[in-house]
């Protein structure tokens, strides 16, 4: 069995807190409640001194716990009386495919963002705008640079990102394919 040290716990919190909040928000559509739920899950791990099979099971436990607490919140009487949440929507949120898709999207986004963070600042800005569907002309206008500079910077970015993302290509392709 594996138990987190205080240092590992803090590191895990820093690394996954934002992703888990965004994940909870996919269910709740309320960022403040999502933050509370994620904090509750982390507090429970620490206070109950939960032990894990190994380091790899921690992330799975966190995502599953956040999902379950989010669904419990949605099912709670308070929400049912103040929000009219359709049963069909609840059933969709409870499915394994929805859960897995959201986890994969967040994990892939994290991989891509970490790779983009290794780029020079201007390249990173251009790639982030490109991901948001800005055209080369719009990127140039936004950043006050020429279209040719945008194209050149994109070429540099792709050349640097390709080796960093090659191991994640299938995961990334799945995400872009499933969002269309």
Residue, then its C-alpha position, 0 to 999 in steps of 0.5 A: x500500500x502507498x500513503x502520501x507524504x505531506x510533500x507529495x500531497x501538496x505536489x499532487x494538489x498543486x498539479x491536479x487541483x485546476x484540472x479537477x475543478x474544470x472536470x467537476x465543472x463539466x458536471x456542475x456548471x458552477x465553478x465555486x461549487x466545483x472548487x468546494x467539491x475538489x477541496x472536499x476530496x483532497x481533505x478526505x484523502x488527507x484526514x482519512x489517511x487513505x492508502x493507495x495500491x500505488x502512485x498510479x491509482x491516486x489520479x484515478x481515485x481523485x477523478x472518480x471521487x470528484x465525479x461521484x461527489x459532483x453527481x451526489x451534489x446534483x442529486x441532492x434535494x437542495x439542487x432539485x428544489x432550486x434547479x430543475x435538472x432534467x433526468x435525461x441529462x443526469x443519466x448522461x452525466x452518470x455514464x462511463x463514456x461521459x466520465x472517460x471522455x472528460x478525463x481524457x480531454x482534461x489530461x490531453x489538454x494538460x499534456x498540450x499546455x505543458x508542451x506549449x509552455x516549453x515554447x518561446x513566448x511569441x510561439x506559445x501565444x501564436x499556437x494558443x490563438x491558433x488553437x482558438x481558431x484564429x486565422x493567421x491574419x487575425x493572429x497577426x493583427x492581435x499580436x501586431x506582427x505580419x502574417x509571414x511572421x505568424x507562419x514562420x513562428x507556427x513552423x518553429x512551434x510545430x517543429x518543437x512540439x512534434x517530438x514532445x507530443x508524439x507519444x500522445x498523438x493517438x490521445x490527441x487525435x481521439x480528442x479532436x475527432x470526438x469533439x467534431 
